[in-house]
Amino acid sequence: MRLTLKIVLLDHGNISDGLSQVLVPEGHDVYATNSHYGTARWGVKTLGFVDTFDNVLEEKWDLVVACNTYANKSGVVEAFRDRGIPTIGAGMKGFKMEEKIVGRYVFSESLFKCPRWMACDSTEHAIAVLKTGDFKSVVIKFAETNRPHRTMVCRTIDDAIRFLKKVPDGKLVLEEIVDGYEIAFSAYFDGKKFVQTVTNCEHKHMFPGNMGILVPEMGTLAFYDPMPKIQELLDSLLDSSSAREHLQDYRGLIDVNCIVSGLGEVYALEFTCRFGVPISDIMTGLLKVDGSTYGEFLLSVATGDADPTLLKHREGFAIGANMVVCGYGYHEVHEDICNLDSEITGLEMLTCHHTLGDVTVRDGKICTAHPWVGCIVGVGYNVSAARAQMLFNAKKIGFQDKVYRKDIGERF
């Protein structure tokens, strides 16, 4: 007999949109702590965002899902668990693995390889290290997650030093460049074991052919194919004293973002300790199956006894392309660079899985309110079929200064 759960999604953005498209058809009573148009259209009760979560903390819930960065860093995961409510989330201690330096120490105690790296206390320290000649080319990553200056790939040390002289001071990691494919392996952790879910191949450059600046992401290819080698690597994290400390109260989704070299060697780069964007938008396209029991699976993870038989995936591939306003990626530093408040047309013509970003409704029209407008997802039995469905639907959407990549998944 299937369970009907009262679920609240702790989210002030769009992650709840994709999750709702799986949980609502399963018959669950779903609420979200946002005022998100995309989430509400599936029948979710959107309660509005309160940064203390006081509007939901005292309610009786069968399951709480901490979706994003803020919900995991704020201490609210611990507050719900203190009340005895099953809660999906990394929590404050688990979320610290997203910090680049903490993550590197965790990887170093496991079977994961890491590129050669060095932690620096300041940009001045980093410049001094680069001048020694120890690195020939370098990736610069700031230690704090979601910092406006995220990542810079510098093929020459002169470029790296020039970049560091222009950005605000802060702790950072210098990482040797490893050429290969950027792939993330996703799993759920219930406090004792990892249960693999989708593998995803990210596209973080702004323009086709992996050209232009690195942005949070322009699209992703995802598929479900659990790999024994990856399970071995994930399980080895439990041999790390650092990982055990941070994973002690972890119950939820975790990504290990990696580079796979041309020789097939896996180099771990960083953790994502939450439901990420746009992978959550895309992986939910593979979770929309007849007889899905995703809500019950999340409950089994939250209660510390994950049941893999409850996690069901569609066969094939999902390809998601982010629809963005020109200037996306620069908007975190130059706030007024994007033309927003433009009407979004064509949504009613979509025939595929899709999610919306932050939008507004003006005079009955849905309009852009953030440079990240939404994600169009194609699902197919192979990569070509998934991309064809994505492209067929992406061209139906219109708004001012629309940009998206048509080559997502092409190289695979």
Number of C-alpha atoms within 10 A of each C-alpha: 3 10 11 14 18 16 22 26 25 27 24 22 21 27 26 33 27 26 26 24 23 22 26 17 15 21 14 18 18 21 24 27 22 21 19 26 20 22 26 18 13 17 14 24 17 22 16 15 18 12 13 12 16 11 13 18 14 10 10 13 19 16 23 27 27 25 27 23 22 16 24 25 18 15 14 23 24 19 15 19 16 10 11 11 18 23 29 30 33 32 29 21 17 23 23 21 25 23 20 21 22 17 22 24 16 23 25 15 17 19 16 22 17 20 16 13 17 14 18 20 13 17 22 15 14 22 19 13 15 19 12 8 10 9 18 13 21 23 18 23 22 25 21 17 17 12 12 13 18 16 17 18 17 19 13 12 17 14 14 21 18 12 15 17 12 9 10 9 13 16 17 23 24 22 20 20 19 18 10 16 18 20 24 25 23 25 22 23 26 26 20 17 17 22 19 24 23 25 24 25 24 23 26 18 19 23 18 15 14 14 10 11 15 19 18 18 19 29 30 27 29 28 23 21 13 16 11 10 10 17 16 12 16 23 17 16 21 20 14 17 14 19 21 17 14 19 22 14 23 28 29 28 25 27 25 23 22 23 22 18 14 11 7 10 13 23 22 23 21 22 25 22 24 26 22 16 18 23 28 19 29 31 29 26 27 25 22 21 15 11 11 18 20 21 25 22 20 27 25 19 29 27 17 19 17 25 15 15 8 16 18 19 21 19 16 17 26 32 34 36 30 28 25 25 25 20 19 22 25 18 16 14 10 11 10 11 16 20 17 19 17 19 18 18 14 14 15 8 10 16 14 16 23 26 26 24 24 19 24 20 13 11 7 7 12 17 21 25 19 19 26 21 23 23 29 28 31 30 29 19 12 13 22 17 17 21 26 16 21 28 22 14 21 26 13 13 16 16 20 17 14 16 22 22 21 21 17 26 23 13 8 9
